[in-house]
């Protein structure tokens, strides 16, 4: 069975301005991620622990990428 793992951004980071405090900048820089599986094998991410761990890891990677400033276009909301 073919398994497809999709990770993406559920909530984009807000715009940070110069006068924001460090606490407010940290809060605005947060990213909310999602993880979705299609055509799932019976044992892949069906346990709550595995899914939560995958979500935390995905969120951490997205936030690190946002903070380094790589691919700024990736963190802009798509407008249709």
mmCIF file of the N, C-alpha and C atoms, coordinates in Angstrom:
data_MODEL
# 
_entry.id   MODEL 
# 
loop_
_atom_site.group_PDB 
_atom_site.id 
_atom_site.type_symbol 
_atom_site.label_atom_id 
_atom_site.label_alt_id 
_atom_site.label_comp_id 
_atom_site.label_asym_id 
_atom_site.label_entity_id 
_atom_site.label_seq_id 
_atom_site.pdbx_PDB_ins_code 
_atom_site.Cartn_x 
_atom_site.Cartn_y 
_atom_site.Cartn_z 
_atom_site.occupancy 
_atom_site.B_iso_or_equiv 
_atom_site.pdbx_formal_charge 
_atom_site.auth_seq_id 
_atom_site.auth_comp_id 
_atom_site.auth_asym_id 
_atom_site.auth_atom_id 
_atom_site.pdbx_PDB_model_num 
ATOM 1   N N  . UNK A 1 1  ? 0.839  -1.181 0.000  1.00 0.00 ? 1  UNK A N  1 
ATOM 2   C CA . UNK A 1 1  ? 0.000  0.000  0.000  1.00 0.00 ? 1  UNK A CA 1 
ATOM 3   C C  . UNK A 1 1  ? 0.885  1.246  0.000  1.00 0.00 ? 1  UNK A C  1 
ATOM 4   N N  . UNK A 1 2  ? 0.543  2.206  -0.797 1.00 0.00 ? 2  UNK A N  1 
ATOM 5   C CA . UNK A 1 2  ? 1.302  3.450  -0.902 1.00 0.00 ? 2  UNK A CA 1 
ATOM 6   C C  . UNK A 1 2  ? 0.812  4.422  0.170  1.00 0.00 ? 2  UNK A C  1 
ATOM 7   N N  . UNK A 1 3  ? 1.751  5.014  0.870  1.00 0.00 ? 3  UNK A N  1 
ATOM 8   C CA . UNK A 1 3  ? 1.419  5.968  1.921  1.00 0.00 ? 3  UNK A CA 1 
ATOM 9   C C  . UNK A 1 3  ? 1.954  7.339  1.534  1.00 0.00 ? 3  UNK A C  1 
ATOM 10  N N  . UNK A 1 4  ? 1.128  8.335  1.727  1.00 0.00 ? 4  UNK A N  1 
ATOM 11  C CA . UNK A 1 4  ? 1.532  9.698  1.408  1.00 0.00 ? 4  UNK A CA 1 
ATOM 12  C C  . UNK A 1 4  ? 1.369  10.561 2.658  1.00 0.00 ? 4  UNK A C  1 
ATOM 13  N N  . UNK A 1 5  ? 2.449  11.128 3.129  1.00 0.00 ? 5  UNK A N  1 
ATOM 14  C CA . UNK A 1 5  ? 2.433  12.018 4.285  1.00 0.00 ? 5  UNK A CA 1 
ATOM 15  C C  . UNK A 1 5  ? 2.471  13.460 3.792  1.00 0.00 ? 5  UNK A C  1 
ATOM 16  N N  . UNK A 1 6  ? 1.473  14.241 4.202  1.00 0.00 ? 6  UNK A N  1 
ATOM 17  C CA . UNK A 1 6  ? 1.390  15.642 3.795  1.00 0.00 ? 6  UNK A CA 1 
ATOM 18  C C  . UNK A 1 6  ? 1.551  16.500 5.041  1.00 0.00 ? 6  UNK A C  1 
ATOM 19  N N  . UNK A 1 7  ? 2.500  17.411 5.020  1.00 0.00 ? 7  UNK A N  1 
ATOM 20  C CA . UNK A 1 7  ? 2.706  18.354 6.119  1.00 0.00 ? 7  UNK A CA 1 
ATOM 21  C C  . UNK A 1 7  ? 2.568  19.757 5.554  1.00 0.00 ? 7  UNK A C  1 
ATOM 22  N N  . UNK A 1 8  ? 1.865  20.594 6.293  1.00 0.00 ? 8  UNK A N  1 
ATOM 23  C CA . UNK A 1 8  ? 1.661  21.950 5.805  1.00 0.00 ? 8  UNK A CA 1 
ATOM 24  C C  . UNK A 1 8  ? 1.423  22.922 6.941  1.00 0.00 ? 8  UNK A C  1 
ATOM 25  N N  . UNK A 1 9  ? 1.139  24.158 6.572  1.00 0.00 ? 9  UNK A N  1 
ATOM 26  C CA . UNK A 1 9  ? 0.930  25.221 7.549  1.00 0.00 ? 9  UNK A CA 1 
ATOM 27  C C  . UNK A 1 9  ? -0.560 25.480 7.694  1.00 0.00 ? 9  UNK A C  1 
ATOM 28  N N  . UNK A 1 10 ? -1.040 25.348 8.927  1.00 0.00 ? 10 UNK A N  1 
ATOM 29  C CA . UNK A 1 10 ? -2.452 25.604 9.224  1.00 0.00 ? 10 UNK A CA 1 
ATOM 30  C C  . UNK A 1 10 ? -2.661 27.080 9.550  1.00 0.00 ? 10 UNK A C  1 
ATOM 31  N N  . UNK A 1 11 ? -1.729 27.666 10.303 1.00 0.00 ? 11 UNK A N  1 
ATOM 32  C CA . UNK A 1 11 ? -1.817 29.076 10.678 1.00 0.00 ? 11 UNK A CA 1 
ATOM 33  C C  . UNK A 1 11 ? -0.463 29.718 10.385 1.00 0.00 ? 11 UNK A C  1 
ATOM 34  N N  . UNK A 1 12 ? -0.482 30.718 9.532  1.00 0.00 ? 12 UNK A N  1 
ATOM 35  C CA . UNK A 1 12 ? 0.738  31.391 9.117  1.00 0.00 ? 12 UNK A CA 1 
ATOM 36  C C  . UNK A 1 12 ? 1.221  32.366 10.184 1.00 0.00 ? 12 UNK A C  1 
ATOM 37  N N  . UNK A 1 13 ? 2.506  32.680 10.211 1.00 0.00 ? 13 UNK A N  1 
ATOM 38  C CA . UNK A 1 13 ? 3.011  33.671 11.161 1.00 0.00 ? 13 UNK A CA 1 
ATOM 39  C C  . UNK A 1 13 ? 2.488  35.066 10.799 1.00 0.00 ? 13 UNK A C  1 
ATOM 40  N N  . UNK A 1 14 ? 2.270  35.890 11.811 1.00 0.00 ? 14 UNK A N  1 
ATOM 41  C CA . UNK A 1 14 ? 1.782  37.250 11.604 1.00 0.00 ? 14 UNK A CA 1 
ATOM 42  C C  . UNK A 1 14 ? 2.939  38.174 11.237 1.00 0.00 ? 14 UNK A C  1 
ATOM 43  N N  . UNK A 1 15 ? 2.593  39.347 10.763 1.00 0.00 ? 15 UNK A N  1 
ATOM 44  C CA . UNK A 1 15 ? 3.617  40.320 10.381 1.00 0.00 ? 15 UNK A CA 1 
ATOM 45  C C  . UNK A 1 15 ? 4.241  40.926 11.636 1.00 0.00 ? 15 UNK A C  1 
ATOM 46  N N  . UNK A 1 16 ? 5.554  40.981 11.657 1.00 0.00 ? 16 UNK A N  1 
ATOM 47  C CA . UNK A 1 16 ? 6.295  41.531 12.797 1.00 0.00 ? 16 UNK A CA 1 
ATOM 48  C C  . UNK A 1 16 ? 6.781  42.923 12.424 1.00 0.00 ? 16 UNK A C  1 
ATOM 49  N N  . UNK A 1 17 ? 6.560  43.871 13.337 1.00 0.00 ? 17 UNK A N  1 
ATOM 50  C CA . UNK A 1 17 ? 7.034  45.234 13.095 1.00 0.00 ? 17 UNK A CA 1 
ATOM 51  C C  . UNK A 1 17 ? 8.130  45.580 14.091 1.00 0.00 ? 17 UNK A C  1 
ATOM 52  N N  . UNK A 1 18 ? 8.851  46.651 13.807 1.00 0.00 ? 18 UNK A N  1 
ATOM 53  C CA . UNK A 1 18 ? 10.033 47.010 14.588 1.00 0.00 ? 18 UNK A CA 1 
ATOM 54  C C  . UNK A 1 18 ? 9.717  47.305 16.054 1.00 0.00 ? 18 UNK A C  1 
ATOM 55  N N  . UNK A 1 19 ? 8.570  47.937 16.342 1.00 0.00 ? 19 UNK A N  1 
ATOM 56  C CA . UNK A 1 19 ? 8.276  48.344 17.715 1.00 0.00 ? 19 UNK A CA 1 
ATOM 57  C C  . UNK A 1 19 ? 7.721  47.218 18.596 1.00 0.00 ? 19 UNK A C  1 
ATOM 58  N N  . UNK A 1 20 ? 7.509  46.030 18.049 1.00 0.00 ? 20 UNK A N  1 
ATOM 59  C CA . UNK A 1 20 ? 7.040  44.893 18.846 1.00 0.00 ? 20 UNK A CA 1 
ATOM 60  C C  . UNK A 1 20 ? 8.098  44.460 19.856 1.00 0.00 ? 20 UNK A C  1 
ATOM 61  N N  . UNK A 1 21 ? 7.641  44.067 21.040 1.00 0.00 ? 21 UNK A N  1 
ATOM 62  C CA . UNK A 1 21 ? 8.565  43.560 22.054 1.00 0.00 ? 21 UNK A CA 1 
ATOM 63  C C  . UNK A 1 21 ? 9.034  42.163 21.659 1.00 0.00 ? 21 UNK A C  1 
ATOM 64  N N  . UNK A 1 22 ? 10.035 41.670 22.357 1.00 0.00 ? 22 UNK A N  1 
ATOM 65  C CA . UNK A 1 22 ? 10.570 40.337 22.063 1.00 0.00 ? 22 UNK A CA 1 
ATOM 66  C C  . UNK A 1 22 ? 9.507  39.270 22.292 1.00 0.00 ? 22 UNK A C  1 
ATOM 67  N N  . UNK A 1 23 ? 8.715  39.446 23.339 1.00 0.00 ? 23 UNK A N  1 
ATOM 68  C CA . UNK A 1 23 ? 7.657  38.480 23.655 1.00 0.00 ? 23 UNK A CA 1 
ATOM 69  C C  . UNK A 1 23 ? 6.602  38.458 22.546 1.00 0.00 ? 23 UNK A C  1 
ATOM 70  N N  . UNK A 1 24 ? 6.222  39.641 22.082 1.00 0.00 ? 24 UNK A N  1 
ATOM 71  C CA . UNK A 1 24 ? 5.208  39.741 21.039 1.00 0.00 ? 24 UNK A CA 1 
ATOM 72  C C  . UNK A 1 24 ? 5.753  39.224 19.701 1.00 0.00 ? 24 UNK A C  1 
ATOM 73  N N  . UNK A 1 25 ? 7.025  39.477 19.426 1.00 0.00 ? 25 UNK A N  1 
ATOM 74  C CA . UNK A 1 25 ? 7.651  38.968 18.208 1.00 0.00 ? 25 UNK A CA 1 
ATOM 75  C C  . UNK A 1 25 ? 7.674  37.445 18.213 1.00 0.00 ? 25 UNK A C  1 
ATOM 76  N N  . UNK A 1 26 ? 7.999  36.861 19.358 1.00 0.00 ? 26 UNK A N  1 
ATOM 77  C CA . UNK A 1 26 ? 8.016  35.398 19.472 1.00 0.00 ? 26 UNK A CA 1 
ATOM 78  C C  . UNK A 1 26 ? 6.626  34.819 19.247 1.00 0.00 ? 26 UNK A C  1 
ATOM 79  N N  . UNK A 1 27 ? 5.613  35.486 19.785 1.00 0.00 ? 27 UNK A N  1 
ATOM 80  C CA . UNK A 1 27 ? 4.238  35.011 19.634 1.00 0.00 ? 27 UNK A CA 1 
ATOM 81  C C  . UNK A 1 27 ? 3.772  35.129 18.184 1.00 0.00 ? 27 UNK A C  1 
ATOM 82  N N  . UNK A 1 28 ? 4.149  36.228 17.527 1.00 0.00 ? 28 UNK A N  1 
ATOM 83  C CA . UNK A 1 28 ? 3.744  36.436 16.137 1.00 0.00 ? 28 UNK A CA 1 
ATOM 84  C C  . UNK A 1 28 ? 4.487  35.504 15.179 1.00 0.00 ? 28 UNK A C  1 
ATOM 85  N N  . UNK A 1 29 ? 5.621  34.984 15.591 1.00 0.00 ? 29 UNK A N  1 
ATOM 86  C CA . UNK A 1 29 ? 6.427  34.123 14.729 1.00 0.00 ? 29 UNK A CA 1 
ATOM 87  C C  . UNK A 1 29 ? 6.032  32.653 14.813 1.00 0.00 ? 29 UNK A C  1 
ATOM 88  N N  . UNK A 1 30 ? 5.041  32.348 15.595 1.00 0.00 ? 30 UNK A N  1 
ATOM 89  C CA . UNK A 1 30 ? 4.623  30.952 15.730 1.00 0.00 ? 30 UNK A CA 1 
ATOM 90  C C  . UNK A 1 30 ? 3.933  30.464 14.460 1.00 0.00 ? 30 UNK A C  1 
ATOM 91  N N  . UNK A 1 31 ? 4.123  29.189 14.196 1.00 0.00 ? 31 UNK A N  1 
ATOM 92  C CA . UNK A 1 31 ? 3.514  28.545 13.045 1.00 0.00 ? 31 UNK A CA 1 
ATOM 93  C C  . UNK A 1 31 ? 2.716  27.354 13.549 1.00 0.00 ? 31 UNK A C  1 
ATOM 94  N N  . UNK A 1 32 ? 1.495  27.210 13.066 1.00 0.00 ? 32 UNK A N  1 
ATOM 95  C CA . UNK A 1 32 ? 0.701  26.036 13.422 1.00 0.00 ? 32 UNK A CA 1 
ATOM 96  C C  . UNK A 1 32 ? 0.718  25.102 12.216 1.00 0.00 ? 32 UNK A C  1 
ATOM 97  N N  . UNK A 1 33 ? 1.142  23.872 12.430 1.00 0.00 ? 33 UNK A N  1 
ATOM 98  C CA . UNK A 1 33 ? 1.309  22.914 11.339 1.00 0.00 ? 33 UNK A CA 1 
ATOM 99  C C  . UNK A 1 33 ? 0.224  21.850 11.374 1.00 0.00 ? 33 UNK A C  1 
ATOM 100 N N  . UNK A 1 34 ? 0.066  21.156 10.233 1.00 0.00 ? 34 UNK A N  1 
ATOM 101 C CA . UNK A 1 34 ? -0.814 19.994 10.199 1.00 0.00 ? 34 UNK A CA 1 
ATOM 102 C C  . UNK A 1 34 ? -0.099 18.847 9.516  1.00 0.00 ? 34 UNK A C  1 
ATOM 103 N N  . UNK A 1 35 ? -0.493 17.635 9.883  1.00 0.00 ? 35 UNK A N  1 
ATOM 104 C CA . UNK A 1 35 ? 0.053  16.425 9.274  1.00 0.00 ? 35 UNK A CA 1 
ATOM 105 C C  . UNK A 1 35 ? -1.133 15.563 8.869  1.00 0.00 ? 35 UNK A C  1 
ATOM 106 N N  . UNK A 1 36 ? -1.126 15.103 7.617  1.00 0.00 ? 36 UNK A N  1 
ATOM 107 C CA . UNK A 1 36 ? -2.240 14.323 7.099  1.00 0.00 ? 36 UNK A CA 1 
ATOM 108 C C  . UNK A 1 36 ? -1.678 13.120 6.349  1.00 0.00 ? 36 UNK A C  1 
ATOM 109 N N  . UNK A 1 37 ? -2.336 12.002 6.489  1.00 0.00 ? 37 UNK A N  1 
ATOM 110 C CA . UNK A 1 37 ? -1.928 10.784 5.789  1.00 0.00 ? 37 UNK A CA 1 
ATOM 111 C C  . UNK A 1 37 ? -3.013 10.355 4.814  1.00 0.00 ? 37 UNK A C  1 
ATOM 112 N N  . UNK A 1 38 ? -2.617 9.980  3.600  1.00 0.00 ? 38 UNK A N  1 
ATOM 113 C CA . UNK A 1 38 ? -3.529 9.438  2.605  1.00 0.00 ? 38 UNK A CA 1 
ATOM 114 C C  . UNK A 1 38 ? -3.111 8.011  2.309  1.00 0.00 ? 38 UNK A C  1 
ATOM 115 N N  . UNK A 1 39 ? -4.087 7.133  2.077  1.00 0.00 ? 39 UNK A N  1 
ATOM 116 C CA . UNK A 1 39 ? -3.829 5.718  1.790  1.00 0.00 ? 39 UNK A CA 1 
ATOM 117 C C  . UNK A 1 39 ? -2.922 5.125  2.869  1.00 0.00 ? 39 UNK A C  1 
ATOM 118 N N  . UNK A 1 40 ? -3.398 5.133  4.081  1.00 0.00 ? 40 UNK A N  1 
ATOM 119 C CA . UNK A 1 40 ? -2.595 4.787  5.242  1.00 0.00 ? 40 UNK A CA 1 
ATOM 120 C C  . UNK A 1 40 ? -2.532 3.280  5.456  1.00 0.00 ? 40 UNK A C  1 
ATOM 121 N N  . UNK A 1 41 ? -1.347 2.802  5.757  1.00 0.00 ? 41 UNK A N  1 
ATOM 122 C CA . UNK A 1 41 ? -1.172 1.428  6.203  1.00 0.00 ? 41 UNK A CA 1 
ATOM 123 C C  . UNK A 1 41 ? -1.689 1.349  7.641  1.00 0.00 ? 41 UNK A C  1 
ATOM 124 N N  . UNK A 1 42 ? -2.119 0.197  8.112  1.00 0.00 ? 42 UNK A N  1 
ATOM 125 C CA . UNK A 1 42 ? -2.774 0.090  9.423  1.00 0.00 ? 42 UNK A CA 1 
ATOM 126 C C  . UNK A 1 42 ? -1.970 0.606  10.622 1.00 0.00 ? 42 UNK A C  1 
ATOM 127 N N  . UNK A 1 43 ? -0.638 0.556  10.565 1.00 0.00 ? 43 UNK A N  1 
ATOM 128 C CA . UNK A 1 43 ? 0.146  0.908  11.748 1.00 0.00 ? 43 UNK A CA 1 
ATOM 129 C C  . UNK A 1 43 ? 0.812  2.286  11.680 1.00 0.00 ? 43 UNK A C  1 
ATOM 130 N N  . UNK A 1 44 ? 0.605  3.039  10.623 1.00 0.00 ? 44 UNK A N  1 
ATOM 131 C CA . UNK A 1 44 ? 1.313  4.294  10.432 1.00 0.00 ? 44 UNK A CA 1 
ATOM 132 C C  . UNK A 1 44 ? 0.529  5.457  11.035 1.00 0.00 ? 44 UNK A C  1 
ATOM 133 N N  . UNK A 1 45 ? 1.076  6.074  12.055 1.00 0.00 ? 45 UNK A N  1 
ATOM 134 C CA . UNK A 1 45 ? 0.539  7.267  12.715 1.00 0.00 ? 45 UNK A CA 1 
ATOM 135 C C  . UNK A 1 45 ? -0.903 7.148  13.186 1.00 0.00 ? 45 UNK A C  1 
ATOM 136 N N  . UNK A 1 46 ? -1.349 5.938  13.457 1.00 0.00 ? 46 UNK A N  1 
ATOM 137 C CA . UNK A 1 46 ? -2.701 5.803  13.986 1.00 0.00 ? 46 UNK A CA 1 
ATOM 138 C C  . UNK A 1 46 ? -2.743 6.010  15.489 1.00 0.00 ? 46 UNK A C  1 
ATOM 139 N N  . UNK A 1 47 ? -1.612 5.843  16.148 1.00 0.00 ? 47 UNK A N  1 
ATOM 140 C CA . UNK A 1 47 ? -1.593 6.094  17.583 1.00 0.00 ? 47 UNK A CA 1 
ATOM 141 C C  . UNK A 1 47 ? -1.450 7.594  17.814 1.00 0.00 ? 47 UNK A C  1 
ATOM 142 N N  . UNK A 1 48 ? -2.104 8.075  18.843 1.00 0.00 ? 48 UNK A N  1 
ATOM 143 C CA . UNK A 1 48 ? -2.103 9.503  19.173 1.00 0.00 ? 48 UNK A CA 1 
ATOM 144 C C  . UNK A 1 48 ? -0.685 9.998  19.453 1.00 0.00 ? 48 UNK A C  1 
ATOM 145 N N  . UNK A 1 49 ? 0.126  9.189  20.134 1.00 0.00 ? 49 UNK A N  1 
ATOM 146 C CA . UNK A 1 49 ? 1.487  9.583  20.487 1.00 0.00 ? 49 UNK A CA 1 
ATOM 147 C C  . UNK A 1 49 ? 2.339  9.861  19.256 1.00 0.00 ? 49 UNK A C  1 
ATOM 148 N N  . UNK A 1 50 ? 2.258  8.983  18.247 1.00 0.00 ? 50 UNK A N  1 
ATOM 149 C CA . UNK A 1 50 ? 3.049  9.160  17.034 1.00 0.00 ? 50 UNK A CA 1 
ATOM 150 C C  . UNK A 1 50 ? 2.615  10.406 16.278 1.00 0.00 ? 50 UNK A C  1 
ATOM 151 N N  . UNK A 1 51 ? 1.305  10.648 16.225 1.00 0.00 ? 51 UNK A N  1 
ATOM 152 C CA . UNK A 1 51 ? 0.799  11.813 15.498 1.00 0.00 ? 51 UNK A CA 1 
ATOM 153 C C  . UNK A 1 51 ? 1.221  13.112 16.193 1.00 0.00 ? 51 UNK A C  1 
ATOM 154 N N  . UNK A 1 52 ? 1.116  13.151 17.524 1.00 0.00 ? 52 UNK A N  1 
ATOM 155 C CA . UNK A 1 52 ? 1.508  14.347 18.279 1.00 0.00 ? 52 UNK A CA 1 
ATOM 156 C C  . UNK A 1 52 ? 3.004  14.613 18.112 1.00 0.00 ? 52 UNK A C  1 
ATOM 157 N N  . UNK A 1 53 ? 3.801  13.558 18.161 1.00 0.00 ? 53 UNK A N  1 
ATOM 158 C CA . UNK A 1 53 ? 5.244  13.711 17.978 1.00 0.00 ? 53 UNK A CA 1 
ATOM 159 C C  . UNK A 1 53 ? 5.561  14.243 16.575 1.00 0.00 ? 53 UNK A C  1 
ATOM 160 N N  . UNK A 1 54 ? 4.857  13.741 15.565 1.00 0.00 ? 54 UNK A N  1 
ATOM 161 C CA . UNK A 1 54 ? 5.066  14.204 14.196 1.00 0.00 ? 54 UNK A CA 1 
ATOM 162 C C  . UNK A 1 54 ? 4.662  15.672 14.049 1.00 0.00 ? 54 UNK A C  1 
ATOM 163 N N  . UNK A 1 55 ? 3.562  16.069 14.677 1.00 0.00 ? 55 UNK A N  1 
ATOM 164 C CA . UNK A 1 55 ? 3.120  17.463 14.622 1.00 0.00 ? 55 UNK A CA 1 
ATOM 165 C C  . UNK A 1 55 ? 4.133  18.391 15.277 1.00 0.00 ? 55 UNK A C  1 
ATOM 166 N N  . UNK A 1 56 ? 4.657  18.005 16.433 1.00 0.00 ? 56 UNK A N  1 
ATOM 167 C CA . UNK A 1 56 ? 5.637  18.832 17.140 1.00 0.00 ? 56 UNK A CA 1 
ATOM 168 C C  . UNK A 1 56 ? 6.921  18.984 16.323 1.00 0.00 ? 56 UNK A C  1 
ATOM 169 N N  . UNK A 1 57 ? 7.373  17.906 15.722 1.00 0.00 ? 57 UNK A N  1 
ATOM 170 C CA . UNK A 1 57 ? 8.588  17.946 14.911 1.00 0.00 ? 57 UNK A CA 1 
ATOM 171 C C  . UNK A 1 57 ? 8.384  18.829 13.677 1.00 0.00 ? 57 UNK A C  1 
ATOM 172 N N  . UNK A 1 58 ? 7.214  18.700 13.039 1.00 0.00 ? 58 UNK A N  1 
ATOM 173 C CA . UNK A 1 58 ? 6.903  19.512 11.868 1.00 0.00 ? 58 UNK A CA 1 
ATOM 174 C C  . UNK A 1 58 ? 6.847  20.988 12.229 1.00 0.00 ? 58 UNK A C  1 
ATOM 175 N N  . UNK A 1 59 ? 6.194  21.308 13.346 1.00 0.00 ? 59 UNK A N  1 
ATOM 176 C CA . UNK A 1 59 ? 6.085  22.695 13.799 1.00 0.00 ? 59 UNK A CA 1 
ATOM 177 C C  . UNK A 1 59 ? 7.471  23.277 14.071 1.00 0.00 ? 59 UNK A C  1 
ATOM 178 N N  . UNK A 1 60 ? 8.317  22.497 14.732 1.00 0.00 ? 60 UNK A N  1 
ATOM 179 C CA . UNK A 1 60 ? 9.667  22.947 15.060 1.00 0.00 ? 60 UNK A CA 1 
ATOM 180 C C  . UNK A 1 60 ? 10.461 23.250 13.788 1.00 0.00 ? 60 UNK A C  1 
ATOM 181 N N  . UNK A 1 61 ? 10.370 22.370 12.803 1.00 0.00 ? 61 UNK A N  1 
ATOM 182 C CA . UNK A 1 61 ? 11.108 22.570 11.554 1.00 0.00 ? 61 UNK A CA 1 
ATOM 183 C C  . UNK A 1 61 ? 10.610 23.787 10.786 1.00 0.00 ? 61 UNK A C  1 
ATOM 184 N N  . UNK A 1 62 ? 9.276  23.968 10.744 1.00 0.00 ? 62 UNK A N  1 
ATOM 185 C CA . UNK A 1 62 ? 8.724  25.139 10.056 1.00 0.00 ? 62 UNK A CA 1 
ATOM 186 C C  . UNK A 1 62 ? 9.146  26.427 10.745 1.00 0.00 ? 62 UNK A C  1 
ATOM 187 N N  . UNK A 1 63 ? 9.098  26.464 12.078 1.00 0.00 ? 63 UNK A N  1 
ATOM 188 C CA . UNK A 1 63 ? 9.480  27.672 12.817 1.00 0.00 ? 63 UNK A CA 1 
ATOM 189 C C  . UNK A 1 63 ? 10.961 27.977 12.647 1.00 0.00 ? 63 UNK A C  1 
ATOM 190 N N  . UNK A 1 64 ? 11.811 26.955 12.660 1.00 0.00 ? 64 UNK A N  1 
ATOM 191 C CA . UNK A 1 64 ? 13.245 27.165 12.446 1.00 0.00 ? 64 UNK A CA 1 
ATOM 192 C C  . UNK A 1 64 ? 13.502 27.743 11.055 1.00 0.00 ? 64 UNK A C  1 
ATOM 193 N N  . UNK A 1 65 ? 12.795 27.218 10.083 1.00 0.00 ? 65 UNK A N  1 
ATOM 194 C CA . UNK A 1 65 ? 12.963 27.696 8.709  1.00 0.00 ? 65 UNK A CA 1 
ATOM 195 C C  . UNK A 1 65 ? 12.475 29.137 8.569  1.00 0.00 ? 65 UNK A C  1 
ATOM 196 N N  . UNK A 1 66 ? 11.385 29.477 9.266  1.00 0.00 ? 66 UNK A N  1 
ATOM 197 C CA . UNK A 1 66 ? 10.858 30.839 9.229  1.00 0.00 ? 66 UNK A CA 1 
ATOM 198 C C  . UNK A 1 66 ? 11.831 31.815 9.876  1.00 0.00 ? 66 UNK A C  1 
ATOM 199 N N  . UNK A 1 67 ? 12.421 31.415 11.005 1.00 0.00 ? 67 UNK A N  1 
ATOM 200 C CA . UNK A 1 67 ? 13.315 32.298 11.747 1.00 0.00 ? 67 UNK A CA 1 
ATOM 201 C C  . UNK A 1 67 ? 14.634 32.538 11.022 1.00 0.00 ? 67 UNK A C  1 
ATOM 202 N N  . UNK A 1 68 ? 15.090 31.574 10.222 1.00 0.00 ? 68 UNK A N  1 
ATOM 203 C CA . UNK A 1 68 ? 16.323 31.765 9.471  1.00 0.00 ? 68 UNK A CA 1 
ATOM 204 C C  . UNK A 1 68 ? 16.112 32.663 8.261  1.00 0.00 ? 68 UNK A C  1 
ATOM 205 N N  . UNK A 1 69 ? 14.874 32.828 7.845  1.00 0.00 ? 69 UNK A N  1 
ATOM 206 C CA . UNK A 1 69 ? 14.574 33.711 6.725  1.00 0.00 ? 69 UNK A CA 1 
ATOM 207 C C  . UNK A 1 69 ? 14.669 33.050 5.369  1.00 0.00 ? 69 UNK A C  1 
ATOM 208 N N  . UNK A 1 70 ? 14.815 31.746 5.332  1.00 0.00 ? 70 UNK A N  1 
ATOM 209 C CA . UNK A 1 70 ? 14.867 31.037 4.059  1.00 0.00 ? 70 UNK A CA 1 
ATOM 210 C C  . UNK A 1 70 ? 13.454 30.910 3.485  1.00 0.00 ? 70 UNK A C  1 
ATOM 211 N N  . UNK A 1 71 ? 13.350 31.091 2.192  1.00 0.00 ? 71 UNK A N  1 
ATOM 212 C CA . UNK A 1 71 ? 12.083 30.916 1.473  1.00 0.00 ? 71 UNK A CA 1 
ATOM 213 C C  . UNK A 1 71 ? 10.927 31.678 2.115  1.00 0.00 ? 71 UNK A C  1 
ATOM 214 N N  . UNK A 1 72 ? 11.040 32.988 2.183  1.00 0.00 ? 72 UNK A N  1 
ATOM 215 C CA . UNK A 1 72 ? 9.999  33.818 2.798  1.00 0.00 ? 72 UNK A CA 1 
ATOM 216 C C  . UNK A 1 72 ? 8.658  33.621 2.089  1.00 0.00 ? 72 UNK A C  1 
ATOM 217 N N  . UNK A 1 73 ? 8.686  33.332 0.789  1.00 0.00 ? 73 UNK A N  1 
ATOM 218 C CA . UNK A 1 73 ? 7.452  33.136 0.037  1.00 0.00 ? 73 UNK A CA 1 
ATOM 219 C C  . UNK A 1 73 ? 6.650  31.955 0.570  1.00 0.00 ? 73 UNK A C  1 
ATOM 220 N N  . UNK A 1 74 ? 7.337  30.979 1.152  1.00 0.00 ? 74 UNK A N  1 
ATOM 221 C CA . UNK A 1 74 ? 6.659  29.783 1.659  1.00 0.00 ? 74 UNK A CA 1 
ATOM 222 C C  . UNK A 1 74 ? 5.720  30.124 2.811  1.00 0.00 ? 74 UNK A C  1 
ATOM 223 N N  . UNK A 1 75 ? 6.030  31.188 3.546  1.00 0.00 ? 75 UNK A N  1 
ATOM 224 C CA . UNK A 1 75 ? 5.252  31.550 4.725  1.00 0.00 ? 75 UNK A CA 1 
ATOM 225 C C  . UNK A 1 75 ? 4.251  32.668 4.458  1.00 0.00 ? 75 UNK A C  1 
ATOM 226 N N  . UNK A 1 76 ? 4.017  32.986 3.198  1.00 0.00 ? 76 UNK A N  1 
ATOM 227 C CA . UNK A 1 76 ? 2.975  33.957 2.875  1.00 0.00 ? 76 UNK A CA 1 
ATOM 228 C C  . UNK A 1 76 ? 1.698  33.215 2.541  1.00 0.00 ? 76 UNK A C  1 
ATOM 229 N N  . UNK A 1 77 ? 0.594  33.750 3.019  1.00 0.00 ? 77 UNK A N  1 
ATOM 230 C CA . UNK A 1 77 ? -0.700 33.121 2.813  1.00 0.00 ? 77 UNK A CA 1 
ATOM 231 C C  . UNK A 1 77 ? -1.053 33.169 1.321  1.00 0.00 ? 77 UNK A C  1 
ATOM 232 N N  . UNK A 1 78 ? -1.566 32.065 0.804  1.00 0.00 ? 78 UNK A N  1 
ATOM 233 C CA . UNK A 1 78 ? -1.965 32.035 -0.590 1.00 0.00 ? 78 UNK A CA 1 
ATOM 234 C C  . UNK A 1 78 ? -3.265 32.802 -0.786 1.00 0.00 ? 78 UNK A C  1 
ATOM 235 N N  . UNK A 1 79 ? -3.303 33.658 -1.754 1.00 0.00 ? 79 UNK A N  1 
ATOM 236 C CA . UNK A 1 79 ? -4.495 34.452 -2.052 1.00 0.00 ? 79 UNK A CA 1 
ATOM 237 C C  . UNK A 1 79 ? -5.091 33.986 -3.376 1.00 0.00 ? 79 UNK A C  1 
ATOM 238 N N  . UNK A 1 80 ? -6.303 33.516 -3.321 1.00 0.00 ? 80 UNK A N  1 
ATOM 239 C CA . UNK A 1 80 ? -6.984 33.070 -4.543 1.00 0.00 ? 80 UNK A CA 1 
ATOM 240 C C  . UNK A 1 80 ? -8.147 33.976 -4.838 1.00 0.00 ? 80 UNK A C  1 
# 
